[in-house]
Amino acid sequence: MKSAEWALRETVAECFLYGRTPDGKTWQARITVYGDYRDSNPLLFDLLSYMDYRTEDGKVIATNKKPYAFYHLTPYKRRPARVFLPSSTAPGKLSDRMKLGVSRAIRSFFKL
């Protein structure tokens, strides 16, 4: 179960670092605010530090302590969604599965 939690942590961190959804699609551009695109908004990256992971009844549960995380996950009118939580636990591409397998093997070898 611990490896599933680490896999979810890695997926969420990759979403923020690479600016893409867990499926690998690039996040849509944000709406303009007074002429600039605020893609380097620190509030967005602040969400990553407030992620909370726990395991209950054989499931890994990811929540965020910031109330505005909901607004990044759901689109509304002109605001695009910037999804960072996967809807399923299986990575899609073969390269992603290979990276995940290697990182799990390294963690289990070093008992991290």
Stockholm file with secondary structure:
# STOCKHOLM 1.0

chainA/1-112         MKSAEWALRETVAECFLYGRTPDGKTWQARITVYGDYRDSNPLLFDLLSYMDYRTEDGKVIATNKKPYAFYHLTPYKRRPARVFLPSSTAPGKLSDRMKLGVSRAIRSFFKL
#=GR chainA/1-112 SS CHHHHHHHHHHHHHHHHHTBCTTSCBCCCCCCBTTBCCTTCHHHHHHHHTEEEEEETTEEEEEESSTTHHHHHSCBTTBCCCCCSCSSSSCCSHHHHHHHHHHHHHHHHHTC
#=GC SS_cons         CHHHHHHHHHHHHHHHHHTBCTTSCBCCCCCCBTTBCCTTCHHHHHHHHTEEEEEETTEEEEEESSTTHHHHHSCBTTBCCCCCSCSSSSCCSHHHHHHHHHHHHHHHHHTC
//
